[in-house]
């Protein structure tokens, strides 16, 4: 990272971000974009270069640059994108503030209003469906509520989960109301690598396909934590010791949860529609480390 320079009283730096789509972008960011200098005393002013850049500056974590969104499906009623990890769908009280949202970026990209039918967590990538009019939104919302839409996710878990299992475990929502939650999953591949962890000389992981039968908040993340096989990279409902190990060893802190397929009947023609979303570069990198064959999902 380049040392900061002073230009017309404004601090700037050149930074490189790796986005969910695997694109490397160099951005010239100014303090007006949410970057500001911290007041930090330097014990030796003549050797200011000895102070690491990240000690003198910090960035607002919600600052996000959105590349062109990948459109997976589009007709006169519907549009589906491959949402990058790190991008919020829309403003939400529970997700905090951000400067960029999928709904506004897609509107700008296609030049018309869009209406999200469902949501994905900020850290989850994959298929995200919108309608292009309110009448279609009502139809598709009813179908989601009636469980007529099938959602399939890929996840990399710590440890070796069962070959297949249905997790029927109630979850408590943000209003402290207990709700029934059901998730079916099947194990696709397993891996054991030479990565010492606690008292073990190796670490085990598995790739699973998960199909939530209900749509509770953070359902997959909570359910896999419940069966003691948390999603790799998940902070709130994961194993932070494993996450730290991966960050220090491989420089990876991505949550490995991806919505890879959405199946539904078209709201007008009733044609059976299957929308697939490929995994991003970071997910593929984790898979390469674990020797998973992800060619079907790439």
N, C-alpha and C positions, 0 to 999 in steps of 0.2 A: 504494500500500500504506500502511496506517495505521501511524503511529508506535507503538512498543511502549509499554505502560503497565504499572505495577506494581500488582498486586492480590493482597493477602494473601501477599506474598512470592513469588508465582509470576509469571513473565513470560508475557505473552500477546500475540498479534497477530492481526489479521484479514487473511486472505489469500484470494485468488481463484484457483482452479485451473481450467484448461480440460481436461476429460477427453476420452478418445478418442471418446466418443459426441457430443462437441460441446456438452456441457452445462456451463454456468458455475455453479459452486457456491462459496458463501462459507462458509468453515469457520473456527471459532474454535478455534485449536490452542494447546495448552499445552506447557510444557517436558516434561511427563510423557509426551508423545507422540513424543519424540525431538528436541525443539528445545531448544537450550541457548545461553546467552550465552557469547561468546568474551571472554576477558580481553584487552582492547585499550586501550592508553593513549590518552586524548584530550588533545592538547596544549593545548586551550583548553576547560576544563570548562564555561565559561559559554555556549559555542556548541555544545552537544552535538548540536543539530539539523543541524550541518554534516556529521556523519558519516553516510554512506549506511547504510540499514538492513541491507543485505546484507553490510556490513563488520562489523557488531556481532553478527549472528546468522547461523546456518546451520541448515539442516534436513537430516535424514537422507534421502538421495535415494530410499530404498526405501519411504518413507512414501507410501501410495497409498490414496485413497478410492475405493471401488468403488460405482458406481450400480447400479440394478436391471439385471441382465443381460438382454439381448434374446434371447428364446427363438425359434429359427428353425423347429424341428421337435420334436415330442414324441409318443410313443405309450407303450405299456406296457413297451417294451423299450429304447428309445433316446431321447436328448434331445440337441439340438444348439443351440449358442449362437453369437452374434456376439461373439467375444472382443475387448474393447477393447485398443488398443495400450497397453503399459505394465503389463499385468496378467500375472503368472506363472501358469502352469497349475497347478503344484504345487511343493513344495519340491524343490530340486535343488542338488547340490554345485557344479555348474558355473555356475549362475545366481546364486548368492549368496542371502542372506537377504532376506525381505520380510515385511511385516506382513499382507498380503492375498494370497490365492490363488484362482484361478477355481474349483477343486474345492470349497473350503470355502464360498465365496459362493453357488455354485449349490445346494449341499446345504441351506444355510440358507433359500434362496429357495423351494425346492420342498418342503422338509421330508422329504427322504429321501436315502439314500446314492447317490452317482454314481461311476462308474468311467471315467476318461479312456482312450479308445482310442488316441489319438495325442497329439502335443503341437505347440504353436506357440511360437516364440521370444517372449520378453517384448515386444519392439517390434513384432512382427507381429500384425496384427488379422485378424479373419475367422472362418470356420466352424471350430468346435471341437466334436467329437463325443464324447459320453459314453454309456455303457450304464447301465441301471438294475439290473442283476443280473450276477453273475459268469459265469453260463453264456453269456449274450450277449456278454460281454466276450471270452471265449475264442474264440467264433466270429468276431467282428469283428477281433480281433487276428490271427487266422490269415489272414483275407482281406486285411488290410493287408500282412502279410508275403508273401503270394502275389501281391501287386500287382494285386489285383482291385478296388481302390478308386482312383478317379481324383480327383486333387487339382489344382485350377486356381488360379493366383495372378495378381494384377495387380501390376506393378512399374513405377516410373518410373526410367529409367536415364539416366545422363549420356551424351551423344553419341547418334548414330544407329546402332543395331545393325543387323545384317542383317535382311532381311524375315522369314526364318525360319532356324532352325539347331538342330541337336542337339549339345549340349556333352557329350562323353564324356571326362571328365577325372577321374582318381582323386584322392581326398581322403584326408588322413591324420587319423585320429580322435584323441581325447584320450589314447589309450594308444599313440600313435605307430604304429598299424597302418594300412597303406594299404588303402583300400576303393574298389571301383569305384563311380562316381557318374555318372548320366546325367540330363540335363535337356533337354527340348525346349521351344523358345519360338517365338512368332511376334510380329512387330511389328504393333501396331494403329494407332498414330498417331505423328506426329513434330511437333516444335516447335523453332523458333529464335526467341529473344527478345533484345531489346537489353539484355543484361547482360554487360558487359565482364569477361573472365576471362583472366588472364595476358596473352599477346600477342594474344588474340582480342577483337574488339569486340562479339561476340555469343556466346551460349551455346546449345548444342543439347541436346535431350532427346528421349526416345521413351517411349511407353507400350507395354508388352509383356504378353502373357499367357504364363505359364510353367507347364509341366506336368512336375514332377519324376518320373522313372521309378524312382528310388531315393529313400530317405529318410535321407540323411546329415545330420549336425549342421551347421547353417548352410549347407546345400548351395547354395541359390539365391544367397545372398550371396557365397559363395566362387566359384561358377561365373561370375557376372556380373563379378566382379573379374578373373577369369582372362582373359576376353575383352576386358578394358579398357573395359567399360561398367558401372561399379559402380552399385548402387542408390542413388538420391538419399536422403541422410539417414542412411545406414548408417555407423556410426562405425568399427567394427573392420575391416570389409572394404570400406570405401568410400573416397571422395575427401574428406579432411577439409578441404581448401582450398575445395572446392565447398560443403561443409556449412557452413563458416564464412561464406562469401559469402551463402548463403541466410538464415542466422541474422541477419547484420548488415543485409541488404537488406530481407528480408520478415518477420523475426522468427519463422521456421519452422525447426525442427530435427527434424521427424518423419521416421522412416524410411518411405519410400513402398513398403511391401510389404504386400499384403492377400490373404488366402486367400478368394477370392470364390465358389468353388463346390466342392462335394464330391458325387461321384456313386458310388453303390454299390447292390448288391442287398440288400434287407432280409433280416436273418438268419433270420427266421421265415417270412414270406410269400414271400420271393424277389422281391418287387415291386421294380422299378427306382426308386430314390429319388434325387432331385436337390435338394440344399439350397444355397440362394444367400444370400450375406451382402452387404449394401450397404456401400459405403465410408463412412468417417467424415468429419466436417467438415474435419479438417485435410488429409486426402487430397484432398477436393474442392477445398479452397482452393488447393493446389498445382496441381491440374488447371486451375482457373480462370486462374491466372497464366500457364500454358502454353497456354491456349486449347484444351485437350483437351475433347472431348465425352464426358462421363462419365455421361450420362443413363441409359444402360443399366445402370450399376452403382450408381446412387443410389437 
